[in-house]
Amino acid sequence: MNREFILEKLGRNLKNSTPGKRESNALERIRNAPGGILPVQPRTATARVAHFIEKAKEAQATVAVCASSGVANAIAEWLRSHNLPKEVRTGQDNRLSALHKAKDSILTVKQGPSDGSDLTGVSHAECGISETGTLALLSGADNPTSLNFLPENHIVVVRRSDILAHYEEIWPRLRKRFGKGKMPRTVNLITGPSRSADIEQTLLLGAHGPVRLHIIVTED
């Protein structure tokens, strides 16, 4: 089949096609594309949260559950248990505003991106994924990406109602919340603390980011 034959055939097909038909067909297929096969996950919210916690612990994260009003105390308790200073850094997320109201005797809170000198960063996840115990964090002033990677310790708060079953549920959620052209520049998917086994197949925590990941699941 030579070049001329191929080009001639393409020309005939284009000439005989209805204007705009190909585009409308393509858009229709995109809109009505069937979903992929997803692994079975717990159907009830309670079971889904329990499975998320189980998978997060398997990935060497630690997990605590508390009321939304008890986040400051839960963070302070975790810091004390690891003999860490009571100082943390957060972004501007309104869901963490209670931390800034906490008395200095409980926590000292700094706000803004990390410059690498912070021991502990605190972020609020957009959602959790039960399938693998993964956290989805969005870039931006609310939760600067630098907090995900620069501090040695990362504490992430996630609401139990925001724990989804599968990765595929993240994207429709973001499109509905932000709309076309307003999506966050980066979605970081974090499963457990940073690790690497590149050198002699020996697992090393904190290779590319935090040594510890602590998750606080808040009750709605």
C-alpha positions as CSV (number, residue, x, y, z in Angstrom):
1,M,0.0,0.0,0.0
2,N,1.8,3.1,-1.2
3,R,1.6,6.7,0.0
4,E,-0.6,8.0,-2.8
5,F,-3.2,5.3,-2.2
6,I,-3.4,6.1,1.5
7,L,-3.8,9.8,0.9
8,E,-6.4,9.3,-1.8
9,K,-8.4,7.0,0.5
10,L,-8.2,9.6,3.3
11,G,-9.4,12.3,0.9
12,R,-12.4,10.3,-0.2
13,N,-13.4,9.6,3.4
14,L,-13.1,13.3,4.3
15,K,-15.1,14.4,1.3
16,N,-17.9,11.9,2.0
17,S,-18.1,12.7,5.8
18,T,-20.8,15.0,7.2
19,P,-19.3,18.3,8.4
20,G,-18.9,18.2,12.2
21,K,-20.0,14.5,12.4
22,R,-16.6,13.2,13.4
23,E,-16.2,15.8,16.1
24,S,-19.7,15.1,17.5
25,N,-19.0,11.4,17.5
26,A,-15.8,11.9,19.4
27,L,-17.4,14.1,22.0
28,E,-20.2,11.7,22.4
29,R,-17.8,8.8,23.0
30,I,-15.9,10.9,25.6
31,R,-19.1,11.9,27.5
32,N,-20.5,8.3,27.5
33,A,-17.2,6.4,28.0
34,P,-17.9,3.3,30.2
35,G,-16.1,3.2,33.5
36,G,-13.3,0.8,34.1
37,I,-13.4,-2.3,36.2
38,L,-12.8,-1.4,39.9
39,P,-11.6,-3.6,42.7
40,V,-14.3,-4.5,45.3
41,Q,-14.3,-2.1,48.3
42,P,-16.4,-1.9,51.5
43,R,-19.8,-0.5,50.7
44,T,-20.7,1.2,54.0
45,A,-18.9,4.3,55.2
46,T,-17.9,2.7,58.5
47,A,-16.3,-0.2,56.8
48,R,-14.6,2.0,54.2
49,V,-13.0,4.2,56.9
50,A,-11.8,1.1,58.8
51,H,-10.3,-0.3,55.6
52,F,-8.6,3.0,54.9
53,I,-7.0,3.0,58.3
54,E,-5.9,-0.6,57.9
55,K,-4.2,0.1,54.6
56,A,-2.6,3.4,55.8
57,K,-1.0,1.5,58.7
58,E,0.2,-1.2,56.3
59,A,2.0,1.6,54.5
60,Q,3.7,2.6,57.8
61,A,1.6,5.6,58.6
62,T,0.1,6.1,62.1
63,V,-3.5,7.0,62.5
64,A,-5.7,8.6,65.1
65,V,-9.4,9.3,65.2
66,C,-11.0,12.3,66.9
67,A,-13.7,14.8,66.8
68,S,-13.1,17.8,64.6
69,S,-12.8,20.0,67.7
70,G,-10.1,17.8,69.1
71,V,-7.5,18.1,66.3
72,A,-5.2,20.5,68.2
73,N,-5.0,18.2,71.2
74,A,-4.5,15.2,69.0
75,I,-1.6,16.9,67.2
76,A,-0.1,18.0,70.5
77,E,-0.4,14.5,71.9
78,W,1.4,13.0,68.9
79,L,4.2,15.5,69.1
80,R,4.7,14.7,72.8
81,S,4.8,11.0,72.1
82,H,7.7,11.5,69.7
83,N,9.5,14.1,71.9
84,L,9.0,16.8,69.2
85,P,8.5,20.6,69.7
86,K,4.9,21.8,69.9
87,E,5.6,24.0,66.8
88,V,3.9,23.2,63.5
89,R,3.4,24.9,60.2
90,T,0.2,25.0,58.2
91,G,-1.3,26.6,55.1
92,Q,-4.4,28.9,55.0
93,D,-7.0,26.1,54.9
94,N,-10.0,27.2,56.8
95,R,-10.6,23.6,58.0
96,L,-7.5,24.0,60.1
97,S,-8.5,27.4,61.6
98,A,-9.1,25.8,65.0
99,L,-5.3,25.2,65.3
100,H,-4.6,29.0,65.1
101,K,-7.1,29.5,68.0
102,A,-5.4,26.9,70.2
103,K,-3.5,28.3,73.2
104,D,0.2,28.5,72.9
105,S,0.5,26.0,75.7
106,I,-1.0,23.4,73.3
107,L,0.5,24.4,70.0
108,T,2.6,27.1,68.3
109,V,1.3,27.5,64.8
110,K,3.2,29.2,61.9
111,Q,1.4,29.7,58.6
112,G,2.6,29.6,55.0
113,P,4.9,27.5,52.8
114,S,7.8,25.6,54.4
115,D,11.4,26.8,53.7
116,G,12.8,23.4,54.8
117,S,13.5,24.4,58.4
118,D,10.2,23.1,59.9
119,L,10.2,19.9,61.8
120,T,6.4,19.3,61.4
121,G,4.0,20.3,58.7
122,V,0.2,20.0,59.0
123,S,-2.1,19.7,55.9
124,H,-5.7,19.0,55.3
125,A,-6.4,16.3,52.7
126,E,-9.0,16.8,50.0
127,C,-9.9,13.1,50.5
128,G,-8.6,9.7,51.4
129,I,-8.7,6.6,49.3
130,S,-9.8,3.4,51.1
131,E,-8.3,1.2,48.3
132,T,-4.7,1.8,49.4
133,G,-4.8,4.1,52.4
134,T,-3.8,7.0,50.2
135,L,-4.3,10.7,50.8
136,A,-5.1,13.2,48.0
137,L,-3.6,16.7,48.7
138,L,-4.2,19.7,46.4
139,S,-1.5,22.4,45.7
140,G,-2.2,26.0,46.6
141,A,-2.0,28.5,49.4
142,D,-4.5,26.4,51.5
143,N,-2.1,23.5,51.7
144,P,1.3,24.4,50.2
145,T,3.0,21.4,48.5
146,S,6.2,22.2,50.3
147,L,4.5,21.0,53.5
148,N,4.1,17.5,51.9
149,F,7.8,17.0,51.3
150,L,10.2,19.4,53.3
151,P,9.3,18.8,57.0
152,E,10.6,15.6,58.6
153,N,7.1,14.9,60.0
154,H,3.9,15.3,58.2
155,I,0.5,15.4,59.9
156,V,-2.5,15.2,57.6
157,V,-6.1,15.7,58.7
158,V,-8.9,14.1,56.7
159,R,-12.7,14.0,57.3
160,R,-14.2,10.5,57.5
161,S,-16.9,11.6,55.0
162,D,-14.2,12.5,52.5
163,I,-12.8,8.9,52.5
164,L,-13.6,7.5,49.1
165,A,-13.4,3.9,47.8
166,H,-11.3,4.3,44.6
167,Y,-8.8,6.6,42.9
168,E,-11.3,7.2,40.1
169,E,-13.6,9.0,42.3
170,I,-11.2,11.9,42.9
171,W,-11.4,13.5,39.4
172,P,-15.2,13.9,39.2
173,R,-15.1,15.3,42.7
174,L,-12.5,17.9,41.7
175,R,-14.3,18.9,38.5
176,K,-17.5,19.4,40.4
177,R,-15.8,21.5,43.0
178,F,-13.5,23.7,40.9
179,G,-14.9,23.6,37.3
180,K,-13.2,23.6,34.0
181,G,-10.0,25.7,33.8
182,K,-9.9,26.1,37.6
183,M,-8.5,22.8,38.7
184,P,-5.5,22.8,41.1
185,R,-2.1,22.7,39.4
186,T,-1.0,19.6,41.3
187,V,-2.8,16.7,43.0
188,N,-0.3,14.9,45.3
189,L,-1.2,11.3,46.1
190,I,0.6,10.2,49.3
191,T,0.7,6.7,50.7
192,G,2.7,6.4,53.9
193,P,6.0,8.2,54.7
194,S,8.6,8.7,52.1
195,R,10.7,5.6,51.4
196,S,13.2,4.0,49.0
197,A,14.9,0.7,48.6
198,D,17.1,1.7,45.7
199,I,20.3,1.1,47.6
200,E,21.0,-2.6,48.1
201,Q,17.2,-3.2,48.4
202,T,17.3,-1.9,52.0
203,L,14.2,0.1,52.9
204,L,15.0,3.6,53.9
205,L,12.3,5.9,55.3
206,G,12.5,9.6,54.7
207,A,14.4,9.2,51.4
208,H,12.6,11.9,49.5
209,G,10.3,13.5,52.1
210,P,8.9,13.0,55.6
211,V,10.2,10.2,57.9
212,R,6.8,10.0,59.6
213,L,3.3,10.4,58.3
214,H,0.5,10.7,60.9
215,I,-3.1,10.8,59.8
216,I,-5.9,12.2,61.9
217,V,-9.4,11.1,60.8
218,T,-12.0,13.5,62.1
219,E,-15.6,12.7,62.8
220,D,-18.1,14.9,61.0
